[in-house]
Every structure is written in C-alpha cells, then in structure tokens.
C-alpha cells in the first residue's frame, strides 16, 4: 500500500511497522495516530465488533463495511483477494500416521498431542477459546505459548505437534506441514483490505482509486509465495512487494 501510494500520488507515507496486532492498530487508527492499515474481515467481525463468526465471505465484508462506517467513521476499501484464514497445522508425516485430516480428527489424540499457539490465538474469540467451545474439546497437555516466528521451527523439530497458523504462510509447504480441514466451519473468512479513516479519504480522495487497484489482485498462492520469499529466503518485504507491483503493472 505504501509503495502504491507513493508511486501514484504526491504523498509521502510514514510507515509504522510491527505494531503488534489488530487492537493496537485499530485503536491507533481511531485516535488519529494512524491513517490506514490492512485489516482482515473476520478479525473485524469477531474481535472488534464482537459478533458471531459468519462463514460467507461477501456477507462478512458487508457487515464490517457497514458497521465500521456507522460506528467508527472508518472505510473498508476493496479486499486484496487472499483469504488469510486461521488454521490448525501439523507435520504431514505425523498427521498421516494418525489419520488426521480434519480438526475433528484431533479429538481421540487430545491427551497425546502437544499444542503450541501464539498469544493472540490464545486470547481471541476466533482463536483457541472459541475453537475449543465450537468443537467440544481441549488439549490435555499444557499449551506452549510462543512467538509466531518460533512456532514453525518448533513443530518442525517435534517439540510441539499442533500449531495455529495462517493459510497464506509460506512456511507451511517449506516445513512440509499440512493444514487440517475446518470441518465444522469455525473460522470466519479473513480477507485483507485497506481500512482508512473517512476524514483522510475526504482530504485525499485519490487514495480510494489508488488503493483499489489492489482489489482482487493477490491470490492465496501469490501471498504464500511472497511470504515464503521473506520468511525463508530472507528477502526484504519492500523488495518483494515492489516486484509484485511492477510485475502486475500497478506502478
């Protein structure tokens, strides 16, 4: 978004990265400390609006779009295209040996498997608390709470057996992991889209057209590949982003 704005307008972007999560960014946006950031529709629905999860993609988008405009004077622009939904993930070999393909298949092994989840997943209603209630079971062994950056290494090395993850994470194929099917449809869709203050859009109306150029341009597979290049190949995010924009003739 930053590169797109700077290359298509006369505006300079002040990037504030690694802020720590949805509520930090959302509250900063409302206070005026931020002007825009990328948010996920499912997160907006369950974490900010505190509504029940809904599985229909377009319905979730319309719900958050209308509610945010009415309650917060914040505007959702067009989604980028990828659905970065939460997942539960296992080592492929172990999942095959135990015959685990779906989240429901975990239940017979809840006293055997060691879960490793990040702090946000442990706290969010669309994370472990809601998942356990929806599926009707919790892991017996104590959950290892760890940084998201450490979870994939931990599961690859065998110190945990089940982790939360994101469907577009390039480390899933890199570590030969498998995503478990959400067979009871707990996780809502998480389509990323620009979220911007209405006053900023009024002041700089050109931003809507510029940011909407990204609408439906990034598939799950494309996002997974770009994440892989950053996480596993050590490339700079801004370099990968600029290449994508140039390749798609957006700048």
Residue frames as qw, qx, qy, qz and C-alpha x, y, z in Angstrom:
[[0.000, 0.886, 0.463, 0.000, 0.00, 0.00, 0.00],
 [0.328, -0.773, 0.088, 0.535, 2.82, 2.39, 0.88],
 [0.374, -0.171, 0.587, 0.698, 4.65, 1.89, -2.42],
 [0.212, 0.572, 0.711, 0.351, 1.43, 2.13, -4.41],
 [0.096, -0.923, -0.315, 0.199, 0.51, 5.43, -2.75],
 [0.330, -0.693, 0.254, 0.588, 3.96, 6.98, -3.19],
 [0.356, -0.044, 0.685, 0.634, 4.26, 5.89, -6.83],
 [0.106, 0.553, 0.715, 0.414, 0.76, 7.06, -7.82],
 [0.174, -0.935, -0.297, -0.082, 0.34, 10.26, -5.79],
 [0.293, 0.690, -0.309, 0.586, 2.46, 13.10, -4.47],
 [0.664, -0.673, 0.094, -0.314, 2.02, 11.84, -0.91],
 [0.292, 0.464, -0.776, 0.312, 4.78, 10.56, 1.36],
 [0.827, -0.373, -0.352, -0.231, 4.00, 7.59, 3.56],
 [0.160, -0.589, 0.659, -0.438, 5.26, 7.30, 7.13],
 [0.760, -0.033, -0.631, -0.153, 5.49, 3.54, 7.72],
 [0.419, -0.486, 0.580, -0.501, 4.85, 2.23, 11.24],
 [0.714, 0.149, -0.653, -0.204, 5.57, -1.49, 11.20],
 [0.538, -0.039, -0.787, 0.299, 5.35, -4.41, 13.66],
 [0.295, -0.447, 0.183, -0.824, 2.79, -2.74, 15.90],
 [0.118, -0.170, 0.875, -0.438, 1.66, -5.98, 17.46],
 [0.090, 0.335, 0.937, -0.037, -1.88, -6.81, 16.37],
 [0.017, -0.612, -0.622, -0.487, -5.38, -5.73, 15.48],
 [0.325, -0.841, -0.419, 0.112, -6.40, -3.85, 18.62],
 [0.449, -0.476, 0.085, 0.752, -3.18, -1.83, 18.70],
 [0.204, 0.111, 0.513, 0.826, -3.67, -0.75, 15.08],
 [0.126, -0.661, -0.660, -0.334, -7.42, -0.24, 15.37],
 [0.364, -0.804, -0.333, 0.334, -7.17, 1.96, 18.45],
 [0.379, -0.362, 0.224, 0.822, -4.32, 3.94, 16.89],
 [0.125, 0.353, 0.623, 0.687, -6.44, 4.46, 13.78],
 [0.228, -0.786, -0.563, -0.121, -9.37, 5.76, 15.83],
 [0.434, -0.711, -0.136, 0.537, -7.11, 8.10, 17.82],
 [0.384, 0.921, -0.046, -0.044, -5.60, 9.50, 14.64],
 [0.452, -0.645, 0.555, 0.268, -2.14, 8.06, 15.25],
 [0.373, -0.002, 0.802, 0.466, -2.58, 6.01, 12.05],
 [0.409, 0.355, -0.146, -0.828, -4.40, 6.94, 8.86],
 [0.868, 0.206, -0.217, -0.397, -4.80, 3.48, 7.35],
 [0.245, -0.415, 0.876, -0.005, -3.70, -0.12, 7.72],
 [0.542, 0.063, -0.725, -0.420, -4.60, -3.52, 6.27],
 [0.505, -0.177, 0.624, -0.570, -7.22, -5.37, 8.31],
 [0.114, -0.035, -0.966, -0.229, -8.90, -8.76, 7.99],
 [0.501, -0.310, -0.321, -0.741, -12.67, -9.00, 7.61],
 [0.732, -0.328, -0.597, -0.024, -13.07, -11.93, 10.01],
 [0.452, -0.115, -0.470, 0.749, -10.97, -10.17, 12.63],
 [0.148, -0.190, -0.003, -0.971, -13.03, -7.02, 12.31],
 [0.628, -0.335, -0.466, -0.525, -16.22, -9.02, 12.74],
 [0.786, -0.355, -0.500, 0.077, -15.25, -11.11, 15.76],
 [0.574, -0.143, -0.360, 0.721, -12.56, -9.14, 17.60],
 [0.048, 0.078, -0.052, 0.994, -13.62, -5.53, 17.08],
 [0.500, -0.245, -0.261, -0.789, -17.39, -5.85, 16.58],
 [0.231, -0.148, 0.857, -0.436, -17.57, -8.92, 18.87],
 [0.766, 0.176, -0.037, -0.617, -20.11, -10.64, 16.65],
 [0.840, -0.050, 0.539, -0.032, -20.57, -14.32, 15.99],
 [0.218, -0.334, 0.714, 0.576, -18.45, -15.78, 13.20],
 [0.711, 0.541, 0.191, -0.406, -20.08, -15.94, 9.77],
 [0.688, -0.119, 0.607, 0.381, -18.75, -18.21, 7.02],
 [0.551, 0.700, 0.396, 0.223, -19.97, -16.33, 3.91],
 [0.541, -0.031, 0.086, 0.836, -17.19, -14.13, 2.51],
 [0.052, 0.468, 0.307, 0.827, -19.31, -11.38, 0.98],
 [0.487, -0.738, -0.416, -0.213, -21.67, -11.23, 3.95],
 [0.660, -0.481, -0.192, 0.545, -18.77, -10.72, 6.37],
 [0.375, 0.114, 0.167, 0.905, -17.37, -7.91, 4.20],
 [0.172, -0.606, -0.387, -0.673, -20.71, -6.12, 4.02],
 [0.608, -0.683, -0.399, 0.069, -21.27, -6.48, 7.77],
 [0.589, -0.398, -0.092, 0.697, -17.92, -4.94, 8.70],
 [0.260, 0.290, 0.300, 0.871, -18.12, -2.30, 5.98],
 [0.285, -0.693, -0.402, -0.527, -21.49, -1.02, 7.19],
 [0.656, -0.664, -0.317, 0.169, -20.76, -1.31, 10.91],
 [0.596, -0.203, -0.023, 0.776, -17.35, 0.38, 10.76],
 [0.119, 0.422, 0.281, 0.854, -18.74, 3.30, 8.74],
 [0.423, -0.702, -0.383, -0.426, -21.65, 3.79, 11.10],
 [0.725, -0.632, -0.219, 0.166, -19.88, 3.23, 14.44],
 [0.662, -0.443, 0.119, 0.593, -16.33, 4.41, 13.83],
 [0.336, 0.898, -0.066, -0.276, -16.40, 6.52, 10.63],
 [0.327, -0.478, 0.733, 0.357, -13.88, 4.12, 9.10],
 [0.715, 0.510, -0.142, -0.456, -13.97, 2.94, 5.50],
 [0.701, -0.131, 0.669, 0.212, -13.17, -0.55, 4.14],
 [0.378, 0.595, -0.428, -0.565, -11.86, -0.44, 0.56],
 [0.877, 0.250, -0.294, -0.287, -11.72, -3.38, -1.87],
 [0.826, -0.406, 0.387, 0.055, -10.21, -6.63, -0.48],
 [0.026, -0.657, 0.663, 0.358, -6.83, -7.64, -1.92],
 [0.729, 0.268, -0.498, -0.387, -8.09, -11.12, -2.84],
 [0.477, 0.161, -0.840, 0.202, -6.39, -13.56, -0.48],
 [0.725, -0.556, -0.145, -0.380, -8.06, -15.23, 2.50],
 [0.295, 0.451, -0.711, 0.452, -5.53, -15.44, 5.31],
 [0.761, -0.464, -0.168, -0.421, -7.71, -17.62, 7.50],
 [0.416, -0.547, 0.675, -0.269, -6.56, -19.21, 10.73],
 [0.819, 0.151, -0.525, -0.178, -5.67, -22.88, 10.50],
 [0.719, -0.521, 0.458, -0.048, -4.53, -25.70, 12.72],
 [0.599, 0.640, -0.476, -0.068, -1.40, -27.24, 11.25],
 [0.842, -0.390, 0.371, 0.022, 0.56, -30.47, 11.85],
 [0.132, -0.491, 0.772, 0.382, 3.62, -32.21, 10.48],
 [0.697, 0.262, -0.379, -0.550, 2.46, -34.05, 7.39],
 [0.439, 0.200, -0.874, 0.059, 4.10, -37.32, 8.42],
 [0.077, 0.042, 0.793, -0.602, 2.53, -37.37, 11.87],
 [0.558, 0.231, 0.145, -0.784, -0.90, -36.40, 10.56],
 [0.666, 0.260, -0.576, -0.397, -0.76, -39.24, 8.02],
 [0.290, 0.140, -0.911, 0.259, 0.38, -41.78, 10.63],
 [0.162, 0.185, 0.707, -0.663, -2.51, -40.85, 12.95],
 [0.098, 0.484, 0.795, 0.353, -5.05, -40.46, 10.15],
 [0.051, -0.702, -0.369, 0.608, -5.73, -36.82, 10.99],
 [0.311, 0.366, 0.492, 0.726, -7.11, -34.76, 8.13],
 [0.214, -0.731, -0.330, -0.557, -9.70, -32.60, 9.88],
 [0.130, -0.492, 0.468, -0.723, -9.80, -30.66, 13.14],
 [0.829, -0.278, 0.052, -0.482, -12.42, -33.14, 14.40],
 [0.893, 0.163, -0.405, 0.108, -9.90, -35.96, 13.92],
 [0.193, 0.533, -0.567, 0.598, -7.77, -34.48, 16.73],
 [0.643, -0.504, 0.116, -0.565, -10.24, -35.43, 19.45],
 [0.969, -0.174, -0.173, 0.013, -9.05, -39.05, 20.01],
 [0.747, 0.180, -0.242, 0.592, -5.50, -37.74, 20.45],
 [0.123, -0.876, 0.006, -0.466, -6.08, -34.73, 22.75],
 [0.717, -0.673, 0.182, 0.020, -4.17, -36.43, 25.59],
 [0.860, 0.010, 0.242, 0.448, -1.24, -37.24, 23.30],
 [0.491, 0.596, 0.182, 0.609, -0.60, -34.16, 21.17],
 [0.384, -0.506, -0.212, 0.743, 1.22, -31.05, 22.41],
 [0.296, 0.855, 0.357, 0.230, -0.25, -27.77, 21.14],
 [0.436, -0.285, -0.010, 0.854, 1.79, -24.62, 20.54],
 [0.168, 0.820, 0.485, 0.253, -0.16, -21.41, 19.98],
 [0.291, 0.301, -0.118, 0.900, 0.74, -17.74, 19.88],
 [0.033, -0.241, -0.566, 0.788, -0.57, -15.32, 22.50],
 [0.378, 0.140, -0.123, -0.907, -3.17, -13.68, 20.25],
 [0.554, -0.056, -0.732, -0.393, -4.67, -17.03, 19.22],
 [0.335, -0.195, -0.828, 0.405, -4.90, -18.00, 22.90],
 [0.029, 0.308, 0.429, -0.849, -6.91, -14.87, 23.73],
 [0.296, 0.110, -0.326, -0.891, -9.09, -14.13, 20.70],
 [0.681, 0.166, 0.475, -0.532, -12.72, -15.30, 20.48],
 [0.819, 0.496, -0.153, -0.244, -11.96, -16.53, 16.95],
 [0.252, 0.569, -0.770, 0.142, -8.90, -18.36, 18.33],
 [0.295, 0.073, -0.935, 0.183, -8.47, -21.22, 20.78],
 [0.271, 0.123, 0.639, -0.710, -11.27, -20.27, 23.26],
 [0.646, 0.329, 0.010, -0.688, -13.91, -20.20, 20.53],
 [0.530, 0.337, -0.734, -0.258, -12.44, -23.17, 18.68],
 [0.075, 0.081, -0.933, 0.343, -12.49, -25.38, 21.80],
 [0.433, 0.244, 0.508, -0.703, -16.09, -24.45, 22.51],
 [0.623, 0.407, -0.256, -0.617, -17.18, -24.97, 18.90],
 [0.581, 0.289, -0.747, -0.144, -15.51, -28.38, 18.53],
 [0.825, -0.446, -0.073, -0.340, -16.21, -29.53, 22.08],
 [0.915, -0.211, -0.125, 0.321, -12.70, -30.49, 23.20],
 [0.048, -0.935, 0.346, -0.065, -9.48, -29.02, 24.57],
 [0.662, 0.391, -0.591, 0.244, -5.95, -30.45, 24.52],
 [0.802, -0.550, -0.219, 0.074, -5.00, -32.22, 27.75],
 [0.708, -0.088, -0.078, 0.697, -1.30, -31.36, 27.62],
 [0.154, -0.789, -0.152, 0.575, -0.40, -27.80, 28.57],
 [0.553, 0.784, 0.191, 0.208, -0.35, -25.45, 25.63],
 [0.583, -0.254, 0.087, 0.767, 3.06, -23.99, 24.86],
 [0.205, 0.944, 0.222, -0.134, 2.55, -20.30, 24.24],
 [0.619, -0.226, 0.321, 0.680, 5.18, -19.00, 21.84],
 [0.119, 0.615, -0.206, -0.752, 6.06, -16.27, 19.40],
 [0.797, 0.513, 0.168, -0.270, 4.57, -16.85, 15.92],
 [0.409, 0.749, -0.513, -0.092, 8.05, -16.79, 14.43],
 [0.159, -0.446, 0.864, -0.173, 9.12, -19.72, 16.61],
 [0.782, 0.067, 0.425, -0.451, 6.09, -21.96, 16.15],
 [0.828, 0.483, -0.203, -0.200, 7.03, -23.33, 12.75],
 [0.315, 0.560, -0.735, 0.217, 10.54, -24.22, 13.83],
 [0.424, -0.278, 0.703, -0.499, 9.14, -25.82, 17.00],
 [0.864, 0.187, 0.271, -0.381, 6.69, -28.04, 15.14],
 [0.700, 0.575, -0.420, -0.056, 9.29, -28.99, 12.53],
 [0.178, 0.496, -0.776, 0.345, 11.66, -30.07, 15.32],
 [0.599, -0.237, -0.760, -0.090, 8.92, -32.00, 17.14],
 [0.134, -0.005, -0.621, 0.772, 8.70, -30.00, 20.37],
 [0.491, 0.276, 0.389, -0.729, 5.00, -29.34, 19.62],
 [0.345, 0.170, 0.892, 0.239, 2.56, -31.27, 17.46],
 [0.162, 0.739, 0.606, 0.244, -0.22, -28.82, 16.56],
 [0.226, -0.279, -0.088, 0.929, 0.12, -25.09, 15.93],
 [0.351, 0.812, 0.368, -0.286, -2.14, -22.29, 14.82],
 [0.422, -0.120, 0.459, 0.772, -1.16, -20.85, 11.50],
 [0.381, 0.628, 0.064, -0.675, -2.34, -18.78, 8.58],
 [0.822, 0.373, 0.429, 0.005, -3.37, -20.26, 5.27],
 [0.543, 0.827, -0.085, 0.119, -1.08, -17.98, 3.26],
 [0.436, -0.772, 0.451, 0.107, 2.05, -18.67, 5.31],
 [0.630, 0.597, -0.486, -0.105, 4.89, -19.83, 3.07],
 [0.123, -0.489, 0.824, -0.257, 6.38, -21.86, 5.91],
 [0.828, 0.028, 0.389, -0.403, 3.58, -24.45, 5.67],
 [0.904, 0.417, -0.100, -0.004, 4.95, -26.01, 2.45],
 [0.267, 0.744, -0.555, 0.261, 8.53, -25.13, 3.42],
 [0.277, -0.407, 0.778, -0.391, 8.35, -27.31, 6.56],
 [0.380, -0.043, -0.875, -0.298, 6.17, -29.99, 4.92],
 [0.225, 0.150, 0.677, -0.684, 3.21, -29.25, 7.16],
 [0.104, -0.386, -0.803, -0.443, -0.44, -29.94, 6.46],
 [0.315, -0.143, 0.155, -0.926, -3.46, -27.72, 7.10],
 [0.096, 0.261, 0.937, -0.210, -6.30, -29.50, 8.92],
 [0.153, -0.441, -0.580, -0.668, -9.72, -29.05, 7.38],
 [0.213, 0.005, 0.453, -0.865, -12.01, -26.84, 9.44],
 [0.156, -0.227, -0.902, -0.332, -14.80, -29.39, 9.03],
 [0.135, -0.661, -0.692, 0.256, -17.20, -27.69, 11.45],
 [0.220, 0.670, 0.280, 0.652, -16.66, -24.28, 9.81],
 [0.459, -0.702, -0.338, 0.427, -15.50, -22.36, 12.87],
 [0.363, -0.353, 0.140, 0.851, -13.02, -19.88, 11.38],
 [0.404, 0.818, 0.279, -0.300, -14.63, -16.98, 9.52],
 [0.692, 0.526, 0.146, 0.472, -13.13, -15.72, 6.25],
 [0.402, -0.728, 0.034, 0.554, -10.21, -13.34, 6.74],
 [0.578, 0.603, 0.281, 0.472, -9.95, -11.29, 3.57],
 [0.423, -0.413, -0.075, 0.803, -7.41, -8.48, 3.89],
 [0.245, 0.778, 0.397, 0.421, -8.42, -4.99, 2.79],
 [0.253, 0.257, -0.209, 0.909, -7.33, -1.39, 3.38],
 [0.307, -0.759, -0.562, 0.120, -9.05, 0.22, 6.36],
 [0.327, 0.242, 0.002, 0.914, -8.89, 4.02, 6.32],
 [0.017, -0.511, -0.496, 0.702, -10.33, 6.93, 8.27],
 [0.329, 0.750, 0.553, 0.152, -13.15, 8.74, 6.47],
 [0.065, -0.950, 0.005, 0.305, -11.61, 12.15, 7.16],
 [0.390, -0.456, 0.592, 0.538, -8.37, 11.07, 5.48],
 [0.419, 0.340, 0.752, 0.378, -10.29, 9.82, 2.45],
 [0.155, 0.914, 0.369, -0.066, -12.14, 13.14, 2.30],
 [0.212, -0.850, 0.255, 0.409, -8.85, 15.04, 2.47],
 [0.053, -0.466, 0.756, 0.458, -7.10, 12.81, -0.08],
 [0.802, 0.276, 0.259, -0.462, -9.88, 11.33, -2.26],
 [0.561, 0.574, -0.556, -0.218, -7.35, 9.99, -4.76],
 [0.210, -0.388, 0.870, -0.220, -6.38, 7.30, -2.22],
 [0.758, 0.156, 0.487, -0.405, -9.54, 5.29, -2.87],
 [0.781, 0.580, -0.129, -0.195, -8.79, 4.75, -6.55],
 [0.247, 0.666, -0.696, 0.109, -5.11, 4.10, -5.93],
 [0.344, -0.292, 0.830, -0.327, -5.62, 1.51, -3.17],
 [0.798, 0.257, 0.368, -0.403, -8.49, -0.15, -5.03],
 [0.528, 0.601, -0.552, -0.233, -6.01, -1.06, -7.77],
 [0.013, -0.336, 0.922, -0.191, -5.03, -3.91, -5.45],
 [0.721, 0.038, 0.335, -0.605, -8.61, -5.22, -5.36],
 [0.943, 0.160, 0.245, -0.157, -8.68, -8.98, -6.08],
 [0.487, 0.752, -0.444, -0.012, -5.07, -8.84, -7.33],
 [0.009, 0.513, -0.821, 0.249, -3.39, -11.09, -4.72],
 [0.838, -0.124, -0.436, -0.302, -4.40, -14.77, -4.61],
 [0.812, -0.544, 0.200, -0.071, -3.74, -17.13, -1.68],
 [0.916, 0.117, 0.103, 0.370, -0.99, -18.81, -3.70],
 [0.397, 0.706, -0.083, 0.580, 0.66, -15.49, -4.60],
 [0.391, -0.805, 0.215, -0.392, 0.58, -14.33, -0.97],
 [0.926, -0.331, 0.169, 0.072, 2.01, -17.65, 0.20],
 [0.796, 0.349, 0.023, 0.494, 4.88, -17.36, -2.29],
 [0.137, 0.788, -0.155, 0.580, 5.67, -13.78, -1.28],
 [0.652, -0.684, 0.213, -0.248, 5.61, -14.75, 2.41],
 [0.962, -0.061, 0.093, 0.251, 7.95, -17.64, 1.63],
 [0.582, 0.583, -0.083, 0.560, 10.42, -15.33, -0.06],
 [0.173, -0.785, 0.249, -0.540, 10.52, -13.11, 3.04],
 [0.770, -0.527, 0.251, -0.257, 10.37, -15.75, 5.78],
 [0.943, -0.103, 0.271, 0.165, 12.54, -18.45, 4.26],
 [0.713, 0.455, 0.101, 0.525, 14.72, -16.72, 1.67],
 [0.476, -0.506, -0.184, 0.696, 15.38, -13.67, 3.83],
 [0.264, 0.439, 0.352, 0.783, 14.31, -11.10, 1.26],
 [0.025, 0.164, 0.315, -0.934, 13.16, -7.62, 2.30],
 [0.298, 0.575, 0.726, -0.233, 9.35, -7.25, 2.32],
 [0.237, 0.776, 0.020, -0.584, 9.55, -3.97, 0.41],
 [0.013, 0.422, -0.733, -0.533, 11.57, -5.59, -2.39],
 [0.171, 0.229, 0.953, 0.101, 9.10, -8.46, -2.76],
 [0.242, 0.705, 0.519, -0.419, 6.17, -6.03, -2.70],
 [0.160, 0.698, -0.261, -0.647, 7.72, -3.75, -5.31],
 [0.065, -0.183, 0.882, 0.429, 8.42, -6.70, -7.63],
 [0.227, 0.459, 0.853, -0.099, 4.80, -7.79, -7.35],
 [0.219, 0.783, 0.255, -0.524, 3.53, -4.30, -8.18],
 [0.084, 0.587, -0.530, -0.606, 5.88, -3.96, -11.15],
 [0.154, 0.000, 0.953, 0.260, 5.06, -7.44, -12.44],
 [0.172, 0.599, 0.779, -0.074, 1.35, -6.59, -12.37],
 [0.226, 0.397, 0.304, 0.836, 1.93, -3.13, -13.87],
 [0.318, -0.812, -0.486, 0.052, 0.47, -1.34, -10.86],
 [0.273, -0.847, 0.099, 0.446, 3.38, 1.06, -10.66]]
